[in-house]
Amino acid sequence: MLFHIILHWSWFKTIIKKNLIAKNRNVIMLSTIFILVAITGYVSWLIDLKGNHELLRRIILEIHDKISIIFLIFLLLHVVKRFKWYPKTLSRIRDN
């Protein structure tokens, strides 16, 4: 996912510069939710390394789990919405 965001970084900048956020709000939401999932995952891991904060770690892991479910739903919607794009792009790649 991080590679995908880096790959489309110029697209994100164009969306922001041309104020097209409302038109692409699902992709922006998916990216934001992914970042939240990653942050909560890393924070819980860092808390585990520090030790002595098991309750805080469990709370952050619960938040991480709930946000991950929301992320999975948005990801599935994202892929289904672009399902027709995949065969068209593959055929273009093969034709070149």
Residue pairs with C-beta under 8 A, 6 or more apart in sequence:
1 34
2 38
5 12
5 31
5 34
12 31
14 20
15 21
15 24
15 28
21 28
26 74
26 77
26 78
26 81
27 78
29 74
30 71
30 74
30 75
30 78
33 67
33 70
33 71
33 74
34 71
36 67
36 71
37 64
37 67
37 68
37 71
40 60
40 61
40 63
40 64
40 67
41 64
43 60
44 57
44 60
44 61
44 64
47 53
47 56
47 57
47 60
48 57
